[in-house]
């Protein structure tokens, strides 16, 4: 039996604090938090595992300059390991086909600028678009 792994894409997470909060929900040693994460995603199978790709519109350099707490947050996220979460910088959520590729008429995924990365050309089970309404 294969493991059920849900792929999560987080778009526009500013200083990455949302991604860090989600990592803590999913991978800290607290069963109640893990149950809350599964409930948040509407997943009944508590054995489900998650892989997250968190994105920022800003480049890494811009992120560190723009948000005073970004360096500390990114450092904490990185401690969870790349097999659980990866961060992509400079991703325009309005133009994802340029970033990750897109479906063509044969239902295969086209070329995207992330193609050379192990994360390119994939589908996501859950997409969270972090937007702050002003």
C-alpha angles and dihedrals in degrees: 000000000000123000117256106235119181116206113217125196118197115196127198101001097165105202093008094248093128091054090049092050090050091049090053091050093050105037112025117105094257118107093196091059092048090052089051090053092051090048091049090055094041093240118148099187105086090194091068114121126210137217117192133202110192118193138196128195089218125076114250090258092050091047093054092048097043099048119044092205099044097097092055093044094049090048090054091048092050090057089068088066136243092266087067104032138010128185122218119193128202095032116152106209090200091061104041094147088065090049104042105011126251141245117272125203091279091058094246123127117258130216120298133175091251091058094109091056121083086241097058123107100025140125126235128222094201128028120190117189108196107210128167113210113217 
